[in-house]
Amino acid sequence: DELAYFDMHCHLGFCEDAVQAARALAAAGVGAFSNTVTPAEFAEQRAALAGAGNVRTGAGLHPWWVGEYDVAANWDRLYGLVARTRFVGEVGLDFSPRHADTRKAQLDALACVAHACARTGDKVLSVHAVRAVDQVLDELERASALGAMVGNACIIHWFSGTSDQLTRARRAGCYFSVNPRMLQSKRGRAYAQAIPVDRLLLETDVRGRAVEAARVRKLLEETLTQLAVLRGDDPAELRERIAQTSRTLLQQ
């Protein structure tokens, strides 16, 4: 059966049984872009979920985990991993006070990822950008990782920047995955109205020891309903537009 909803940013690797979670999501009509936070987790998850047709697993080095990874010593390894992988995530920058001490390592890691994406192309990236939207776009543009020529699709997950940064990211061709918490703020709701329909995606950002497929589906449905009301769109048409964009990105 064709998948009806796509969770474009979640973390099945945090589950006790990712394989069972993937099966349950498939049974609920949900596809997923499962992000990892370290290269080691990616290696484990890619092997575990190799048979899950509804899930794509991203090669990640999350900015919160960068401090535990020696980017300089592992540059070639990280570059090679991203170069060989179509799906990349979660990667990016977090310059909030809690994570500011790893700023240089974060920038080094993103530069490595961006260069690998630019050199090989045809990537789908899920990007974390907290208090760092301009810096993320700067790194990707500096490496020539954005633009139609290289064919990379950059998804900014849970966008939390300024309206000017949203405009810049839109002009750069980025996609945006929206979760329920983003719609809890006035600014988040305004952003959800401003995102072009062909760049709009759904996500839950779920991560926990157990992923309940029915809850994931419900969160996606509720987010879709809210978006349709905010944007004045027909819910069924909006669901299909978003699902088709997701299918194209995930090659479902």
C-alpha positions, -999 to 999 in steps of 0.1 A, spaced: 0 0 0 12 35 -7 24 55 23 1 84 32 23 103 56 61 109 58 79 118 90 108 137 75 128 140 107 128 114 135 153 93 154 145 56 153 180 48 165 169 59 200 144 30 201 150 -2 219 138 -20 187 142 2 156 132 -26 132 99 -32 150 93 5 150 99 8 113 75 -21 107 48 -5 129 52 28 110 48 10 77 16 -7 89 3 27 99 10 41 64 40 62 75 74 66 58 103 81 77 136 98 73 154 85 104 183 108 114 214 96 133 236 117 156 270 100 152 287 80 124 288 50 147 250 51 152 246 55 114 266 23 107 245 4 132 212 18 120 219 14 83 225 -23 89 195 -28 111 171 -10 89 184 -22 55 152 -42 49 128 -14 59 115 -1 27 96 27 43 126 42 61 157 61 49 185 64 73 207 95 73 244 97 81 247 122 109 270 141 131 247 162 153 261 194 166 253 183 202 275 152 197 304 169 178 324 174 210 328 136 213 341 133 177 376 144 167 367 161 133 404 168 125 415 133 130 385 118 113 381 143 84 387 117 57 364 92 73 336 116 77 341 130 42 340 94 27 310 84 47 289 114 35 303 110 -1 290 74 -3 256 81 13 226 97 -4 208 106 29 226 128 54 213 139 88 213 151 114 240 177 107 243 214 112 251 240 138 238 249 173 251 282 186 227 284 216 246 291 249 246 255 259 265 244 229 286 275 221 318 259 234 320 234 205 315 261 179 347 255 160 343 218 160 307 222 147 319 245 119 347 221 110 322 191 109 297 210 87 324 222 64 335 186 59 299 175 52 293 204 29 323 197 8 314 160 5 279 169 -6 292 195 -31 317 170 -46 293 141 -50 258 158 -52 223 142 -52 220 143 -14 191 148 9 202 166 40 183 172 72 199 202 89 198 215 125 202 253 126 197 269 160 208 305 163 229 297 132 208 298 101 231 323 83 262 303 93 247 270 81 238 286 47 272 303 46 290 270 50 268 252 24 272 281 -1 309 284 5 313 247 -5 289 251 -34 267 225 -19 234 243 -27 219 250 -61 203 231 -90 237 221 -105 247 198 -76 212 185 -70 213 185 -32 181 189 -13 186 208 20 158 204 46 160 228 75 142 209 103 121 229 128 131 263 114 136 288 143 155 317 127 144 352 117 120 361 89 149 375 69 167 341 73 136 323 62 136 344 31 172 337 25 167 299 30 137 299 6 158 317 -20 186 292 -16 160 264 -24 157 249 10 129 227 22 114 230 57 100 202 79 74 214 104 66 197 137 38 203 162 60 223 186 69 247 158 32 256 154 29 264 191 45 298 187 31 328 168 63 331 149 63 294 139 28 297 126 37 327 106 66 309 91 44 279 82 22 302 62 52 317 44 68 284 33 60 276 -4 38 245 -6 63 226 -28 90 231 0 68 221 29 73 188 48 60 172 80 81 159 109 78 148 145 114 148 157 104 118 179 132 102 198 127 78 227 131 42 238 97 34 222 81 49 191 44 44 190 34 43 153 -2 54 160 10 84 179 34 94 151 6 91 126 -16 112 148 11 139 153 15 141 115 -22 143 109 -27 170 135 2 190 120 -12 187 86 -47 198 98 -32 229 115 -12 238 84 -43 235 62 -62 259 85 -33 283 88 -27 284 50 -64 282 39 -56 250 20 -78 220 14 -65 193 38 -66 164 14 -49 184 -14 -22 197 10 -16 162 24 -11 148 -11 12 177 -22 34 172 9 34 134 5 44 137 -31 73 160 -22 84 136 5 81 106 -19 103 124 -45 130 132 -19 130 97 -4 125 80 -38 95 61 -24 
